[in-house]
Amino acid sequence: MSSPHLLAYLDASEIGGAEECLASLLEHLENDFQLSVAGVDRNVVDWLSARAPTADKVVLPAAPSKVSLHAGLEHIKTFRGLDPDIVHLSLRHPYSCQWGTVAALRTPRARVVAVEQLPIPPANARQAIIKRALSARLDAHIAVGRDAARELEGWVGLPRDSVQTIYNGRPSDAAPRRERERPDIVCLSVGRLDEQKGYDVLIDAVAALPTVTVRIVGDGPMRADLHARARDRAILDRVEFVGWLDDPTPELGAADVFVLPSRYEGLPLSIIEAMFAELAIVATDVGSVGELILDNETGLLVGPDDASAVSEAIDVLAGDAALRRRLGSAARTRALEHFSLEGMVASYKALYERLLA
């Protein structure tokens, strides 16, 4: 008997957390599924395929608008030609992958799974109506956290509990710790340099902490603005823009505190990685971050857009090494219990088996 055929689809044009999660999943499905990867950006499709070398890969035309008939017809034709048993749609936000969703729903016998990585409200009523109509026909609708699922249901008008939860997971290898003979505290953050991640708030927070250095791993459209903000606050010597790293593990091992001051989130992979590295964490209580960080148990939670609160939380951790160790140890224990890569893969395999039964 041949293995079931799983088609993974995404319409991302760059690599982020959603793409990393999908790549990790595909790596662990190769022995159980025939895999195909489809997307609209060749670099993204090639990157995913490199993580799952046995997968067939297909690059489809991107839709210049939501009513691009040519792109839509190509999606439908390709999906039907591939004839998958399961279509796994990786949505970087709730209103992405619309042509992929339509094509999947028009593919005979395919079971359709949509995975929501980032809950954000619709821009208008039309967007909500389309999302609601497509979601009603899915075989499984997944969010990466319970709170994120409830937010999405409320914004789009979906029935409560219609969006299920499968937590993202990361490898559990702890980052190697490096002993440092320095009097200052090193804060680390990993993420895209855009409005979502709130790095302007982090820079303002660090400006009030003269013994704290922050290292920001990532790149994005706000890099120049953030650099200028740090210069204006006369802390360029204490804010280091590291750039994008394929593997931030050495940075995790060298830091004292991890900070992610996002304005909105799903379930950030960077926080899970920091938990496995036993770092004390300061994060904003948005999306499903509160399912990762239990305040004063596995880290410190603050409100979004509150530089004073971020500064105070960092200052508390900077002055208490025992607290940092306690929070970091508890964070790793919680990550092992709930947010391992093995757990995520097992949950998706169980979901696929139910759909194919």
C-alpha positions as CSV (number, residue, x, y, z in Angstrom):
1,M,0.0,0.0,0.0
2,S,1.4,3.4,-1.0
3,S,2.0,6.2,1.5
4,P,-0.6,8.9,1.7
5,H,0.2,12.0,-0.4
6,L,0.5,15.3,1.5
7,L,0.7,18.6,-0.4
8,A,2.1,21.5,1.7
9,Y,1.2,24.9,0.3
10,L,2.2,28.5,1.3
11,D,2.2,31.9,-0.4
12,A,5.0,33.4,1.6
13,S,7.7,35.4,-0.2
14,E,10.3,35.2,2.7
15,I,11.3,32.9,5.5
16,G,9.8,33.4,8.9
17,G,8.4,31.5,11.8
18,A,5.5,29.9,9.9
19,E,7.9,28.6,7.2
20,E,10.3,27.3,9.8
21,C,7.5,25.4,11.5
22,L,6.4,23.9,8.2
23,A,9.9,22.9,7.3
24,S,10.5,21.2,10.6
25,L,7.2,19.3,10.2
26,L,8.0,18.1,6.6
27,E,11.5,16.9,7.7
28,H,9.8,14.5,10.1
29,L,7.0,13.3,7.7
30,E,9.3,11.9,4.9
31,N,9.1,8.3,6.1
32,D,5.3,8.3,6.4
33,F,4.1,10.4,3.5
34,Q,4.6,11.1,-0.1
35,L,5.3,14.9,0.0
36,S,4.8,17.8,-2.4
37,V,5.6,21.4,-1.7
38,A,3.9,24.2,-3.6
39,G,4.2,27.9,-3.3
40,V,4.4,31.2,-5.2
41,D,8.1,32.1,-4.5
42,R,10.8,29.9,-5.9
43,N,13.4,30.7,-3.2
44,V,10.9,29.8,-0.4
45,V,9.9,26.6,-2.2
46,D,13.5,25.6,-2.8
47,W,14.3,26.3,0.9
48,L,11.5,24.1,2.0
49,S,12.4,21.4,-0.4
50,A,16.0,21.3,0.8
51,R,14.6,20.4,4.3
52,A,12.6,17.6,2.8
53,P,14.6,16.4,-0.2
54,T,12.2,13.7,-1.3
55,A,9.4,16.2,-1.8
56,D,8.2,17.2,-5.3
57,K,8.2,20.9,-5.7
58,V,5.9,23.2,-7.7
59,V,6.1,27.0,-8.1
60,L,2.8,28.6,-9.0
61,P,2.1,32.1,-10.2
62,A,1.5,34.7,-7.5
63,A,-1.8,36.5,-7.7
64,P,-1.3,40.2,-8.4
65,S,-4.8,40.7,-6.8
66,K,-7.4,38.6,-5.0
67,V,-9.4,38.4,-8.2
68,S,-6.5,37.2,-10.5
69,L,-8.3,34.5,-12.5
70,H,-5.2,33.2,-14.2
71,A,-3.4,32.5,-10.9
72,G,-6.6,30.9,-9.5
73,L,-7.0,28.6,-12.4
74,E,-3.4,27.5,-12.3
75,H,-3.7,26.7,-8.6
76,I,-6.8,24.6,-9.2
77,K,-5.3,22.8,-12.2
78,T,-2.0,22.0,-10.3
79,F,-3.7,20.8,-7.2
80,R,-6.0,18.5,-9.1
81,G,-3.0,17.2,-11.1
82,L,-1.1,16.4,-7.9
83,D,-4.1,14.6,-6.5
84,P,-3.2,14.8,-2.8
85,D,-4.9,13.0,0.0
86,I,-4.2,15.9,2.4
87,V,-3.5,19.6,1.6
88,H,-1.7,21.4,4.5
89,L,-2.1,25.1,4.1
90,S,0.4,27.2,6.0
91,L,-1.1,30.7,6.6
92,R,1.3,33.4,7.7
93,H,-1.8,35.5,8.5
94,P,-5.5,34.6,8.3
95,Y,-6.1,36.2,5.0
96,S,-3.2,34.6,3.1
97,C,-3.3,31.5,0.9
98,Q,-6.8,32.3,-0.5
99,W,-6.2,30.8,-3.9
100,G,-4.5,27.8,-2.3
101,T,-7.5,27.3,-0.1
102,V,-9.9,27.6,-3.0
103,A,-7.8,25.1,-5.1
104,A,-7.6,22.7,-2.2
105,L,-11.4,22.8,-1.6
106,R,-11.9,22.1,-5.3
107,T,-9.6,19.1,-5.4
108,P,-11.6,15.9,-5.3
109,R,-11.2,13.7,-2.1
110,A,-8.5,15.9,-0.6
111,R,-8.8,16.6,3.1
112,V,-7.9,20.2,3.8
113,V,-6.1,21.5,6.8
114,A,-5.4,25.2,7.4
115,V,-2.9,26.3,10.0
116,E,-3.1,29.8,11.3
117,Q,0.2,31.2,12.6
118,L,-0.7,34.9,13.4
119,P,-4.2,36.1,14.5
120,I,-4.9,39.6,13.2
121,P,-8.3,41.2,12.6
122,P,-9.7,41.6,9.1
123,A,-9.1,44.9,7.3
124,N,-12.7,45.1,6.2
125,A,-16.0,43.3,6.2
126,R,-15.3,41.7,2.8
127,Q,-12.2,40.1,4.1
128,A,-14.0,38.6,7.1
129,I,-16.8,37.3,4.9
130,I,-14.4,35.5,2.5
131,K,-12.5,34.1,5.4
132,R,-15.6,32.8,7.1
133,A,-16.9,31.2,4.0
134,L,-13.7,29.4,3.2
135,S,-13.2,28.3,6.8
136,A,-16.6,26.7,6.9
137,R,-15.5,24.0,4.4
138,L,-12.2,23.0,6.0
139,D,-11.7,19.5,7.3
140,A,-9.5,20.9,10.1
141,H,-8.8,24.5,11.2
142,I,-5.7,24.8,13.4
143,A,-4.2,27.7,15.4
144,V,-0.9,27.6,17.2
145,G,-2.4,28.6,20.6
146,R,-5.8,28.6,22.4
147,D,-6.0,32.3,22.9
148,A,-5.0,32.9,19.3
149,A,-7.8,30.6,18.2
150,R,-10.4,32.4,20.2
151,E,-9.2,35.8,18.9
152,L,-9.5,34.6,15.3
153,E,-13.0,33.1,15.9
154,G,-14.1,36.4,17.3
155,W,-12.7,38.6,14.6
156,V,-13.9,36.5,11.7
157,G,-17.2,35.4,13.2
158,L,-16.4,31.7,13.3
159,P,-18.2,29.3,15.8
160,R,-16.4,29.1,19.2
161,D,-14.0,26.1,19.4
162,S,-14.2,25.6,15.6
163,V,-10.5,26.4,15.5
164,Q,-8.4,23.7,17.2
165,T,-5.0,24.1,18.8
166,I,-1.7,22.4,17.9
167,Y,1.2,24.1,19.6
168,N,4.3,25.0,17.6
169,G,7.4,23.0,18.7
170,R,11.1,23.4,18.5
171,P,14.1,21.1,19.0
172,S,14.8,20.7,22.7
173,D,18.6,20.9,22.6
174,A,19.7,23.5,25.1
175,A,22.0,26.2,23.9
176,P,25.6,25.8,25.3
177,R,26.0,28.3,28.1
178,R,29.1,30.5,28.1
179,E,30.5,31.8,31.3
180,R,31.1,35.5,31.1
181,E,33.3,37.8,33.2
182,R,31.3,41.0,32.5
183,P,29.5,43.3,34.8
184,D,26.8,44.2,32.4
185,I,23.6,42.3,31.4
186,V,23.2,41.1,27.9
187,C,19.6,41.0,26.6
188,L,18.8,39.1,23.4
189,S,15.9,39.3,21.0
190,V,15.3,37.4,17.8
191,G,12.8,38.5,15.2
192,R,11.9,40.5,12.1
193,L,12.7,44.2,12.3
194,D,9.2,45.4,11.7
195,E,6.4,47.2,13.5
196,Q,4.9,43.9,14.9
197,K,7.9,43.0,17.1
198,G,8.1,46.3,19.0
199,Y,11.8,46.9,18.8
200,D,11.3,50.6,19.1
201,V,9.8,49.9,22.5
202,L,12.8,47.8,23.4
203,I,15.3,50.5,22.5
204,D,13.4,53.0,24.6
205,A,13.4,50.5,27.5
206,V,17.1,49.9,27.3
207,A,17.9,53.7,27.2
208,A,16.9,53.8,30.9
209,L,19.3,50.9,31.8
210,P,22.9,52.0,31.6
211,T,24.4,48.6,32.4
212,V,22.3,46.7,29.9
213,T,23.3,45.7,26.3
214,V,20.8,44.4,23.8
215,R,21.6,42.2,20.8
216,I,18.9,42.0,18.2
217,V,19.1,39.1,15.7
218,G,17.1,39.6,12.6
219,D,16.5,41.9,9.7
220,G,13.6,43.8,8.1
221,P,12.2,47.1,6.9
222,M,12.7,49.0,10.1
223,R,16.4,48.4,10.5
224,A,17.5,51.9,9.5
225,D,14.7,53.5,11.6
226,L,15.7,51.4,14.7
227,H,19.4,52.3,14.2
228,A,18.5,56.0,14.1
229,R,16.4,55.6,17.2
230,A,19.2,54.0,19.1
231,R,21.6,56.8,17.9
232,D,19.1,59.5,18.9
233,R,19.0,58.0,22.4
234,A,22.8,57.9,22.6
235,I,22.8,54.1,23.1
236,L,24.3,52.8,19.8
237,D,27.2,51.4,21.9
238,R,24.7,49.3,23.7
239,V,22.3,48.2,20.9
240,E,23.8,45.7,18.5
241,F,22.0,44.8,15.3
242,V,23.4,41.3,14.6
243,G,21.4,40.7,11.3
244,W,19.8,37.5,10.2
245,L,21.3,34.2,11.5
246,D,20.3,30.8,10.2
247,D,21.1,29.4,13.7
248,P,20.8,31.8,16.7
249,T,21.9,29.1,19.2
250,P,25.2,30.7,20.0
251,E,23.5,34.0,20.8
252,L,21.0,32.2,23.1
253,G,23.9,30.6,24.9
254,A,25.7,33.9,25.5
255,A,22.7,36.0,26.7
256,D,21.4,36.6,30.2
257,V,17.8,37.7,29.4
258,F,15.6,37.2,26.4
259,V,13.1,40.0,25.5
260,L,10.3,40.0,22.9
261,P,8.1,43.2,23.1
262,S,5.7,42.3,20.3
263,R,2.6,44.2,19.6
264,Y,0.8,41.1,18.4
265,E,1.8,37.5,18.1
266,G,0.6,33.9,17.6
267,L,3.0,31.6,19.4
268,P,6.6,32.9,18.8
269,L,9.2,30.3,18.0
270,S,11.9,32.6,19.3
271,I,10.4,32.4,22.8
272,I,10.2,28.6,22.7
273,E,13.9,28.5,21.7
274,A,14.7,30.8,24.6
275,M,12.8,28.6,27.0
276,F,14.8,25.5,25.9
277,A,18.0,27.6,26.4
278,E,16.9,28.2,30.0
279,L,16.9,32.0,29.6
280,A,14.9,34.3,31.8
281,I,12.3,35.9,29.5
282,V,10.5,39.2,29.3
283,A,7.6,39.2,26.8
284,T,4.4,41.1,26.0
285,D,1.1,39.3,26.9
286,V,-0.3,39.2,23.4
287,G,-1.8,36.4,21.3
288,S,-0.8,33.0,22.9
289,V,2.4,34.3,24.5
290,G,0.7,33.8,27.9
291,E,0.4,30.1,27.1
292,L,4.2,30.0,26.9
293,I,5.1,32.4,29.7
294,L,3.3,32.0,33.0
295,D,4.0,35.3,34.7
296,N,6.5,35.1,37.5
297,E,6.8,31.3,37.0
298,T,8.4,30.9,33.6
299,G,9.1,34.5,32.8
300,L,7.8,38.0,33.2
301,L,4.8,39.3,31.2
302,V,4.2,43.0,30.4
303,G,1.6,44.9,28.4
304,P,2.4,45.9,24.7
305,D,3.7,49.4,23.9
306,D,4.9,50.0,27.5
307,A,8.6,50.8,27.5
308,S,8.6,51.6,31.2
309,A,7.2,48.1,32.0
310,V,9.8,46.4,29.8
311,S,12.6,48.5,31.4
312,E,11.4,47.6,34.9
313,A,11.1,43.9,34.1
314,I,14.6,43.8,32.6
315,D,16.0,45.7,35.6
316,V,14.4,43.2,38.0
317,L,16.1,40.3,36.2
318,A,19.4,42.2,35.8
319,G,19.6,42.6,39.6
320,D,18.7,39.0,40.6
321,A,20.7,36.1,39.2
322,A,18.9,33.6,41.3
323,L,15.5,34.8,39.9
324,R,17.0,34.5,36.4
325,R,18.1,30.9,37.1
326,R,14.7,29.9,38.6
327,L,12.6,31.3,35.8
328,G,14.9,29.9,33.1
329,S,14.8,26.4,34.6
330,A,11.0,26.5,34.9
331,A,10.7,27.7,31.3
332,R,12.8,24.8,30.0
333,T,10.7,22.3,32.0
334,R,7.5,23.8,30.6
335,A,8.9,23.8,27.0
336,L,9.8,20.1,27.3
337,E,6.3,19.3,28.5
338,H,4.3,21.3,25.9
339,F,6.4,22.8,23.1
340,S,8.7,20.1,21.8
341,L,9.2,19.5,18.1
342,E,8.4,15.8,18.7
343,G,5.1,16.8,20.3
344,M,4.1,19.0,17.4
345,V,4.9,16.3,14.8
346,A,3.0,13.7,16.7
347,S,0.0,16.0,16.9
348,Y,-0.1,16.6,13.2
349,K,0.4,12.9,12.4
350,A,-2.5,12.0,14.7
351,L,-4.6,14.7,12.9
352,Y,-3.8,13.4,9.5
353,E,-4.6,9.8,10.5
354,R,-8.0,10.9,11.8
355,L,-8.8,12.7,8.6
356,L,-7.8,9.7,6.4
357,A,-9.5,7.1,8.5
